[in-house]
C-alpha cells in the first residue's frame, strides 16, 4: 500500500507540473516577437515622419485660409490702399508709397465722413509676424500693433502690378501662397 501511494504521488507530481517549452517553440516565439517589434518600430517611424510633414504644411492648411478670409473682409470695406516699403514708413504721415513692400496702408471712409487709417505690416515689433495697426482719430499710429493677424508668415510682400493688389506670404518651411485682388 505504501509503495502504491508513493507511486501515485510521484506520478501526480509529474502531471501537476506545467509542461515546459521546447527549444524550437521558444525560438519561434522569440522570432515572432522580434518581427512584431520591428513592424511596430517601422510604423511608429512612419507616423513620426508623416506628422512632421503635416506640421510643415500647417501654414497652408490652417493659417492661410483664415488670413484669406480676414484680408477679403478688410479689403472689401477699405476705400483705398497704398503700399509702403516698411511698416514704419507706412505709419509715417508724409511717406511716399512704393510699388511693392512689406506694408499696406488702408484708408476707410467712416459714415461720419471721417477718414480712418490702418496699416498691415510684416514686422518683428510685438513678435515676428503679420500685424495690424489702427490709427486713432488724429491719424496717429500706436507703437505696438493693435493686434496680430498671424505669427506664421516669416515674409509678406505687397505689390501692385497692372492695377491688382498681390499679397505673397512665405512661412519658415518655405511654403508660399499668393492672394490677389483689387479693392479700388
Secondary structure, 3 states (H helix, E strand, C coil): CHHHHHHHHHHHHHHHCCCCCCHHHHHHHHHHHHHHHHHHHHHHHHHHHHHHHHHHCHHHHHHHHHHHHHHHHHHHHCCEEEEECCHHHHHCCCCCCECEECEEEEEEECCCCCEEEEEEEEECCCCCEEEEEECCCCCCCCCCCCEEEECCEEEEEEEEECCEEEEEEEECCCCEEEEEECCC
